[in-house]
């Protein structure tokens, strides 16, 4: 039986990024989050430093909560990181309770940052007027009440179905009393 005398070489598969690089990215993201929180007068409800599976860098999400003060905190944070705040009026409809997300997204010091706050339409209009309507110096006229939205919808994504399946705790699901 003959054996091969030539060495076999196989290319090593690309591995994960070096731990030092990941740790440095985490520390950079944490430091940026701490700096943003430290510069403002409003403390956020949560600050998240995260990295997606397989990514080699960390990012930061800052949630300022709800209300006018939360919105002010978001605007202050946006100013510190040179981000342009935007508003999402998609849920401003009465069906969703008239809420508006305001958000600031940017990359600062090599770290992706997203900051958010949830406001009612009145507070959102005060802090960040809609881009499609010019600000009015006089008080707005009272809006006509809108009729309720019908429960039926032709759009499958618009259908809201209440949960009708009873929830049974796992501890009692397989006991002799239940017969399961």
WONOR-V239641 format. One record per pair of residues at least 4 apart in sequence whose C-alpha atoms are under 8 Angstrom apart, sorted by the first residue. I is the first residue (numbers start at 1). J is the second residue. If there is no record, write none. Layout:
i=I j=J
i=I j=J
//
This chain:
i=16 j=54
i=17 j=21
i=17 j=22
i=17 j=56
i=18 j=22
i=19 j=23
i=20 j=24
i=21 j=25
i=21 j=56
i=22 j=26
i=22 j=56
i=22 j=57
i=22 j=58
i=23 j=27
i=24 j=28
i=25 j=29
i=25 j=56
i=25 j=57
i=25 j=58
i=26 j=30
i=26 j=49
i=26 j=57
i=26 j=58
i=27 j=31
i=28 j=32
i=28 j=109
i=28 j=111
i=29 j=33
i=29 j=49
i=29 j=58
i=29 j=59
i=29 j=60
i=29 j=111
i=30 j=34
i=30 j=49
i=30 j=60
i=31 j=35
i=32 j=36
i=32 j=109
i=32 j=111
i=33 j=37
i=33 j=47
i=33 j=49
i=33 j=60
i=33 j=62
i=34 j=38
i=35 j=39
i=36 j=40
i=36 j=77
i=36 j=80
i=36 j=81
i=37 j=42
i=37 j=43
i=37 j=44
i=37 j=77
i=39 j=77
i=39 j=80
i=40 j=73
i=40 j=76
i=40 j=77
i=41 j=73
i=42 j=64
i=42 j=69
i=42 j=70
i=42 j=72
i=42 j=73
i=43 j=64
i=43 j=73
i=44 j=62
i=44 j=63
i=44 j=64
i=44 j=65
i=44 j=70
i=44 j=73
i=45 j=62
i=45 j=63
i=45 j=64
i=45 j=65
i=46 j=62
i=46 j=63
i=46 j=64
i=47 j=60
i=47 j=61
i=47 j=62
i=47 j=63
i=48 j=60
i=48 j=61
i=48 j=62
i=49 j=58
i=49 j=59
i=49 j=60
i=49 j=61
i=50 j=58
i=50 j=59
i=50 j=60
i=50 j=61
i=51 j=55
i=51 j=56
i=51 j=57
i=51 j=58
i=51 j=59
i=52 j=58
i=57 j=111
i=58 j=111
i=58 j=112
i=59 j=111
i=59 j=112
i=59 j=113
i=60 j=111
i=60 j=112
i=60 j=113
i=60 j=114
i=61 j=113
i=61 j=114
i=61 j=115
i=62 j=113
i=62 j=114
i=62 j=115
i=62 j=116
i=63 j=115
i=63 j=116
i=63 j=117
i=64 j=70
i=64 j=71
i=64 j=73
i=64 j=74
i=64 j=115
i=64 j=116
i=64 j=117
i=64 j=118
i=65 j=70
i=65 j=116
i=65 j=117
i=65 j=118
i=66 j=70
i=66 j=71
i=66 j=117
i=66 j=118
i=66 j=119
i=67 j=71
i=67 j=117
i=67 j=118
i=67 j=119
i=67 j=120
i=67 j=123
i=68 j=72
i=68 j=119
i=68 j=123
i=68 j=124
i=69 j=73
i=70 j=74
i=70 j=117
i=70 j=118
i=70 j=119
i=71 j=75
i=71 j=102
i=71 j=117
i=71 j=118
i=71 j=119
i=71 j=124
i=71 j=127
i=72 j=76
i=72 j=127
i=73 j=77
i=74 j=78
i=74 j=102
i=74 j=103
i=74 j=104
i=74 j=115
i=74 j=116
i=74 j=117
i=75 j=79
i=75 j=85
i=76 j=80
i=77 j=81
i=77 j=115
i=78 j=82
i=78 j=83
i=78 j=84
i=78 j=85
i=78 j=104
i=78 j=115
i=79 j=83
i=79 j=84
i=81 j=106
i=81 j=108
i=82 j=106
i=83 j=104
i=83 j=105
i=83 j=106
i=84 j=104
i=84 j=105
i=85 j=102
i=85 j=103
i=85 j=104
i=85 j=105
i=86 j=102
i=86 j=103
i=86 j=104
i=86 j=128
i=87 j=100
i=87 j=101
i=87 j=102
i=87 j=103
i=87 j=124
i=87 j=128
i=87 j=130
i=88 j=100
i=88 j=101
i=88 j=102
i=89 j=93
i=89 j=99
i=89 j=100
i=89 j=101
i=90 j=100
i=91 j=95
i=91 j=96
i=91 j=97
i=91 j=98
i=91 j=99
i=91 j=100
i=92 j=96
i=92 j=97
i=92 j=98
i=92 j=99
i=92 j=100
i=92 j=120
i=92 j=121
i=93 j=97
i=93 j=98
i=93 j=99
i=94 j=98
i=95 j=148
i=95 j=149
i=98 j=120
i=98 j=121
i=99 j=118
i=99 j=119
i=99 j=120
i=99 j=121
i=100 j=118
i=100 j=119
i=100 j=120
i=100 j=121
i=100 j=124
i=101 j=116
i=101 j=117
i=101 j=118
i=101 j=119
i=102 j=116
i=102 j=117
i=102 j=118
i=102 j=119
i=102 j=124
i=103 j=114
i=103 j=115
i=103 j=116
i=103 j=117
i=104 j=113
i=104 j=114
i=104 j=115
i=104 j=116
i=105 j=112
i=105 j=113
i=105 j=114
i=105 j=115
i=106 j=112
i=106 j=113
i=106 j=114
i=107 j=111
i=107 j=112
i=107 j=113
i=108 j=112
i=108 j=113
i=119 j=123
i=119 j=124
i=120 j=124
i=121 j=125
i=122 j=126
i=123 j=127
i=124 j=128
i=124 j=129
i=125 j=129
i=125 j=130
i=129 j=133
i=129 j=134
i=129 j=135
i=130 j=134
i=136 j=140
i=151 j=159
i=151 j=160
i=152 j=159
i=153 j=158
i=153 j=159
i=154 j=158
i=155 j=159
i=168 j=172
i=168 j=173
i=169 j=173
i=170 j=174
i=171 j=175
i=172 j=178
i=173 j=178
i=173 j=180
i=174 j=178
i=174 j=179
i=174 j=180
i=175 j=179
i=175 j=180
i=176 j=180
//
